[in-house]
Amino acid sequence: MEIVIIGAGMGGLTTGIALKKFGHKVTIYEQTQKILPVGAAISLWSNGVKCLNYLGLSAQIAKLGGQMNDLAYVDGLTGETMTQFSLQPLIQEVGQRPYPVSRADLQNMLMDEFGREDIHLGKRMVALEQQAGKVKLQFEDGAEVETELLIGADGTHSITRAYVLGEQVQRRYAGYVNWNGLVDISEDLAPAEQWTTYVGEGKRASLMPVADQRFYFFLDVPLDSGEPLVEEPQPILQFFPTAEGFYDYQKKLYIYQYKDHLGNTRLSYAKNPTTGSVEVQDENDYYPFGMNHLKTGVSYFGTGTWNNYKYNGKELQETGMYDYGARFYMPEIGRWGVHDPLSEQMRRWSPYAYAFDNPIYFMEIDGRRPIPLLAKFKNWVWKIDSWFGPRNTGLKGASTYHKGIDFNYSGGGDTDYGSSILATHDGKVTVADDNTKGGEGRMVVITSPDGTFRTRYFHLSKINVKEGQEVDESDTIGEMGGSANGKEKGRQVHLHYEIQKLIDGIWTSIDPTGGKGKKANNIVDPQNWINPNESKKEAPIKEIEEVIITVPRPILPPKPQPVIIPQPVPLPQQN
């Protein structure tokens, strides 16, 4: 039988699992766009656990459940234990221990067991109609579905319930307000394997153990309907940033983050204080324009938490937009919510477009202008400290005629030692020499596909390619080292970059600046060396380079960044 369930909560998921085990074809539709860790925990008593055992989930629920051996009531005013007893007689009598479990963990486990491929998110049912042997469903997005059986597990405002009963059942206020959450287990609060309830003045505070050494707490306070709180809750420090990620002040954990070249947070991980093992805290995959691809089930979002910093390292808001500082960005449509304040400097583009509609090559820093992705490094970080042609370095053994260009970090010293060296063009690796005894040290040579020119990279501390290997522009070919042997640090750390053209059968070194390099500023824009007829010199790039000149120097990243060198330009054949 084809069955549709509305709602991917606990009731809908367990019902779906049971029906699948009996051979039915079941599909679940859920109105929320994302399954988020809403709610703290839930108490599963022995009869509920037996139901999950019947579905074949014994091992999974035991792993998620906390070990609760005793129950106690404590006078919250005096601290005196009013009653305390073991739950073991109950467990022995019914043959099953109860389990308090994290609600988010339980829901994720049930979704995995049911099959996430059969759960459709963002599908809000707005109407249903019974027909001959069928039920026709209509969703908010205009989609329609027919099924043999409809099961409503869609909460307190259930459309299914209203259809069956002919009226919507109104919720009834129970007379008290509940606050709940998860905290690390502490013996200062209560015994680790006990359900402890503090009572007094008609109020109660309970602590129950769940998996991963956490307490599930809930506070019940009697309040008249509509009665405001006497005191506003005081803000509590949740987290603060570090060089490697964040420090979770509540869990007392250092969160380390891996980010890609766009600054996108891909993986957040931490060391479990109990087991000592590394555990993934947050994992994200992105579509090009930044929408999160929730396929793993471990991408989290919450109000005011560190794991909200995702695409480009920006903070994801409750609205689903990212805060870039000057503007808010909507990744679902790749557009800004408001007009670009610098749109007059980029008149041929929409003031609402993100990254010139090219998020692979461009990125936004603060929501006011796109910049070429690699330009933030090449225009502001790297300098040329030795030009092509005659020179006098004062260094023993240095050539008086320099056949290439030496790149170094603008700050000098050995701060760029180990920086990634990128290929400046497509081609084949014709030399990958790991010998450190010669004057060139470790070196790589890349020859163009047509064999008319080649580029040479000297003084590497590490080589990442092999001879005969095909490489693409911007592939990492090695790491920067010191003069000659690639191991020497200090003022001589640099990359010797050389372009050679095949002239009359001889590889001849050429000046990529056309003799104009020495007249340029110390910080060089290699785009000026690229053929103006190439696509990379189209108007958007040229236009934005004019804007970049007016931008203050950014804060440099903590680790050395790739050396970005221009694609060489084949010179015309000489007669």
N, C-alpha and C positions, 0 to 999 in steps of 0.2 A: 504494500500500500504506500502511496505517496502522501507524506505527512509534512506539514509546515508548522513550525513552532515560532511564535512571536515572542522574542525576549531571550537574551543570552545570559541571564542570571543563573543562580544556582538551580532554581526549579526547572527552567527551560533546558539547561545543559544535562542535568541528571535524567530528565524525562527523555531527551534525545538519545542519550547513551543507551538507556534501557530498550527503547524502541528499535534502535539499530541492531542490538544483540538478538532481537527476535526477527530480524531479517527485513525490516521495513526501510524504505528510502526516506530519510529525514533531512530537512533543510531548516536552518534557523535564520531568522531575520532580526537584526538588532538596530534600533534607531540611532544609537550613538555612533559617532564617526570613529572613535578610538576606544579601545578597552583600556581604561586607566585603573591604577590601584586605588579604587574608591573604597572607603570603609577600612576599618582596622582589622578585626578578627570576628570569629563566630564560634560559638560553643556547639560542638557535635557530641551529643550524648550517645550512649551505647546503642539505642535503637536506630539513630541516624547513621552511625558508623556501620551497623549491620547492613543497612540498605546499600551503602557504598561497597561493602564487602561482596554483597550479592552481585554487584556490577563488575566484579573483578578488580577492584581498586584497593585491596587490602594493604599491599605494600606501599602504594603511593600515599595513602592517607596516614599510615603509620609514620612515614618519613616526615610529613608536614606537621603532625600533631605534637603538642607538648606533653611531657610526662607529668600528669597531675595525680598524685598519690593520696593527698589529704585535702580536707576542707575545714576552714576555720572562720569564725566570726569574732571580730575584735572590737571592743569599745573604742571608737575613734576619739573620745574625749580623754579617757584615762590610759589607753593602751593595754588594758586588761583583756586577756583571751576569754571570751564568753563561752565558747564551745569549740571543740576540735575533735575530729574523728577521721578514721581512715576510710578511703573509698574502696579498699580491697574487698570487703564482703560483697558490695554491690557488683564489682567486676567479676568475682567468682560466681555469683548467683546468675548473672545474665550472660557470662562468657565473653564479655567484651569491655575493654576500657574506653572511657570517653576521651575525646581529643579536642582541646581548643586549637584552632588553626587560623593562620592569617587568611583573611578573606581574599586578598589578591592572589596568594599562592594557590588557594583552593580553586579559584576561578580559572587560573592559567592551567592547572592540572586537568580540570574538567574539559576545557577547550581543546587541549592536546588529545585527550582520550576520545572526544567526540569527533575531532577532525576539523581543523581550522578552515580547510578548503570548502566545507559545507556551511560556514558561518558568513553571512553577508552583513557587513556593517554599513551604517548610514542609510538604512532602509526603514523609514518611519511609516507604519501603516496608518492610513487615514480613513479607510472605509472597507467594509466587507459585505458580501452578498451571497446568500445561499441559493444555489441553483440545483437542477436535477442531478443528484449524485456528486456534485462539486461545490466547492467554496471558492468564490472569486475575490481576490484581495487587490486593493489599490494602494499604492505607496505615494508618498509626497513628491517623489521625483518623476511621477507619471507612469512608472512601471506597473504592470499588472501580472498577477500570478494566479493560476488555478491549481487547486489541490483537492485530494479526496477527503482529507481530515485536517482541521485547523485546531491547534492547541494554543490557548492564550496564557502566556507567562510574562505578561507585559506590565506588571506592577500595579501600584495603587490607582493609577489613572487608566486602567485597562479598557481599551476599546472593545475587546472581545467580551469582557464581563458585561459591559454596558449593552452590547448587542443581545446577549443571552437573557439578561434580566430585564431589559427594556428601560433601564435607568442607570445612571452612574452612581455608584456607592461612594458616599462621602467619608473621608477619613475622620476618625474620632480622636480628639486629644486625650492622651492617657493621664495627664495631670503632672507630668514631670519632664524635665529636659535632660538629655543624655549627652555627655562628651566622652569620646573614646580615642584611643591611639595605641601605638606600640613604643616601648622603651626597652633598653637593655636590662637584663635581669640583674638585680642587686639585692643582696641579703639584707641591706639596710632598709629595704622597702617591705620585703616579705620572703619567706622560704621559697627556694627556687622550684620545688615540686609540689606546691600547695596552692589551692585556690583560696585566697585570703580576701575577706570582705570586712572593711571598716564601716561601722554604722554609728549614727548619732544625729540627733535633731531631725529625724525623718529623712536623712540623706545617707548615701552609701558610696563607698569607693572600693572597687574590686580589682584584684590583680590575678591573672591566670597565665600560666606558662604556655608559650607556643614554641615552635621550632626556632633554631638559630639563636638560642639563648636570649629570648625576648619575653617580656611581659606584655600581655594584652590588658590594658586598663580601661575601665569605664566608670564614669561618675554620674550618679543619678541625683538630681536636685528637684524637689517639688516646686513648681511655679504655676501660678494662675495663668490662664490663657491670655496672651498678649502682654504679660507683665515684663517690662524691660529689665535687663540686667542692671544691678546697682553699680557695678564697677566694670569698666572696659578692661579686657585682658591686656597685659603689658607685653610689648614686643620682646621676643626672645631671639638672640643671635642663633641663626640656623647654620651658617657656613661662612667662610671667607676664602678668597682666592689665594693660591700659592703659585710659585713659578712653574710647577708641574701639573697643576690642576686646582683642587680645592681641598680644604679641610672641613669635614663634616663635624661641626661643633656638638651636635646632638649625639651622634654615634661615636665621636672621638676617633674618627678614621681619616687618614690621608687618602684622598681620591686622586689617582693618577690618570691622566687623559692622553690618548693618542689622537693627534689631529693630522689631517691630510694637508696637501699643498694649498688648499683654499681656506685653511683655518677651520674646517668643519670638524667638530668633535665626533669621531667615529667610535671610539671605545673608551669607556671609563672603568677602572678596576681598582680594587683595594685588597689589602691583606686581612683575611678573617682573623680577628684577635684570639679566637678560641682554637681553631684548627691550624692556623698559620699558613693556610693555602690561599692562593690568589683567586679572587672571585670577581666575575664581571658584574658591575653595578648598572651599566647602561650601555647599550649598543645601538648604533644608528647607521642606516643606509639612506642615501638621498637620491632623489631624481635631480637632473641638472639644475633646475631652478630652485631647489631647496626643500621641496616637499618630502617629508620623511616617509620612507618606504618601510612600513611596519610589517615585516615578514618574519622576524625572529621572535617576537613576543617579549623582548627584553629592552624595549625602548620606553622610557618612563618620562612622565611629566607630572609636576605637582606645583601648587601655588608656593612661590618663593623658595624654590629648591635649586641646588647647584646643577642638577641634571636638566634644567631648562636651557642651558647654554649649549646650543647645538650648531645649526648652519652658520658658517662664517664665524663661529664662536659667539654669536649674538644670542640674546635672551629671548626665548619663546614666551609670548604672553598668553593669558587666558583666552584671548580672542582668536588665537591661532596665528597672529602676526608677530614678526620679529622686530625688536627695538634696535635700530641702527644709530640712534642718537638724534639725528636731524629729522628722520622720518621713520614710519612703520612700514614694513614690507610684508606682502601677502604671497607666500611661496606657492599656494595652489594655483594662482593665475600669473605669477611672475611679474607682478606690478606693485607699485607703491600706492599708499593710500592717499597721499597728497602730492602737490606740485613740487618739482625739484627747484629749490631756491637759486640754483646756478644754471637754470635751463637756458638763459640767454647766451651762455658760452657753448652750448651744444644744440643749436637751433634746428638742425636737421633730424633730431631725434625726439620722440615723444618724451615729455617731462615726467611721465609715469613709468617708462620702460626701465627694467632692471638690467644693468650691465650691457647696454646696447643690444639686448636680446642675444647675447653671446656669453653665457656664464662660464664657458670653458677657457676663454682667453682674457675676459675682463672680470673684475670684481669691484664691489663697493666697500669703502672703508667706513664711512660715516653717514651714508645716505644722501650725499650731496653731489657726487660725480663718480662715474666709473673710471677705473684706471686699468691699463694693461696689467695682467696678473704678474708678469715677470718684471715689469717696469719698477715696481716698488723696491726691487732689489738692484736692478741694473742701473737705474738712474740716481739712486741715493746712497748706495752702499760701496760699490767697487770703484777703484780709481786705477789709472795707468801710471806707474811710477818709473817706467823706462820705455821710451818710444822707439820706433823703427829708425834705423840709420846710425850715423856716427855718434859716439858717446864716450864719455870718460867717467866711469863709475868709481874709480879709486880702489876697486876691489881686485885683489890678486887673482890672476887667471881669467878675469872677465874679458870678453871680446870687445874690441874697440869699435866694431861695426855690428850693430844689433840687427839681426835678421827677423825679429819678431817684436812682440809687444808684451811687456810684463804687467800682469794684473796683481793688485794687492788690495787688501782691505783698507778703507779710508782711514781707519784708526791706527794702522801700522802695527808693528810688533808681530806676534805669532797668534793673534786672535782668530785668524782665518785658517790656521792649521787644521787639516782634516775636512775642510769644506768640500761639498760635492762639486765635481767638474762635469759639466754637461756638454754633450756633442752639439756643435753649432750648425750641423747640417746632416742630411741623410747620407748614408754611404756604407762602405765596408771597412772594417778594421784591418789595415794592412800591416801594422806593426803594433805589438803589445809587448814591449821589452821591460822585463822586471829587473834588469841589471842596474845596480846602483854605482858601479865603478866609473862610468864615463861622465863627462861633463854635463850631459843631458839628464842623467839619472833615469829614474823610471819614466818611460815615455809611451805615448799612444799616437798613432798616425791613422787618420781616417781619410780615405780616398773617395771622391765623389762618384756617383753611379756612372757618369759618362767618362770618367778618367781624366778630366781636363784640369782638375785642381785637387789639392789635398790640404788638410790642416794637421798641425803637429802640436802636441801638448807635452811639455817637459816638467821635470822636477816633482813628479807625483809621489805621494807617500803610500798610495795604494792603487792598484789597477783592478777594475771590475769587469773587463771585457777580455776576449780572446781573439787571436788572429783569425781572420776569415769570417768573423761574426758581423752580421748586418745590424746596423743601428739606425735609429731615427733621430731627428732633431730633438734635443732636450733629454735624450737618454743619459743616465749617469754612467760615465766611463771610468771614473776614478775619484781620488781625493787629493786635495792640495797638500804639497810638502814644501821642503826647503831646497835651497840651491844644491845642485849636483845630485847628491845621493838620496834626496827625498826624505831624509830624516832630520836634517838640520833645522832648528827653530831659530827664532829671533827676527832681526830685521830683514833677513834674506828669504823669508817665507813668501812665495809668490808662485804664480803660474806663468810660464813662458808659452805664449800662444803665437803660432806662426802659420801664415797662409802661403802656399807655394803653387805656382801655375806652371803647367807643362809648356815650355817655350823651346821650339826647335829640338825637342826630345830631351830637354834638360829641365829638372825641377828647379825653378827660380823663385826665390822669396820675393814677395811684393809687399808694399805698404798699403794696408787696407784703408788708411785715411786719405790716400792720395796726396800725402805731403802736408796736409792741413791739420794733422792731429795736435802738433805742439802749440798751435794757436788756440786750441779749445780750452775750456775750463778743466780743472783737475778732475772733477767728477764728469764722466763721459757718458753721452747718450749714444749707444751703439746703433740705434735706429738710423742715424745719419749715414751709416756705412752700407745700409741695405739698398739694393736697387730700387729706385722710386717706382718702377713699373711693376714691382711685385705686389701681391695682394696685401702684404703687411704694411704697405705705405698708403693704403686707402685713407680717405678723408677722416673717418672716425678716429683712427689711431693718431694721425697727425694733429687733429684738432685737440684731442685730449692731452697730448704731450705739451701743447701750449698752456693748458690748464695746470699741469703738474708743476710747472716752473714756479707757480705762485704758492704751492703747498709747503708748509713747514716740514722740516726733516722729521720723519717718524721715529718713534722709539724702536731701536734695533731689537730683533729677537734674541733670546738668550743663547741660542746655538748658531753657529755659522750657517749662512745660507748659501745656496748654490751660486757659483760664478756663472753669470749669463754673458755670453760672448756672441757677437753677431754672426749671422750666416755670411760667409765670404762671397764676394762678388767676382765671378769670372771676368777677367779683363779681355778686351777685344784682341784678336790675334794681331801680332805685329808683322809687318811686311819685311 
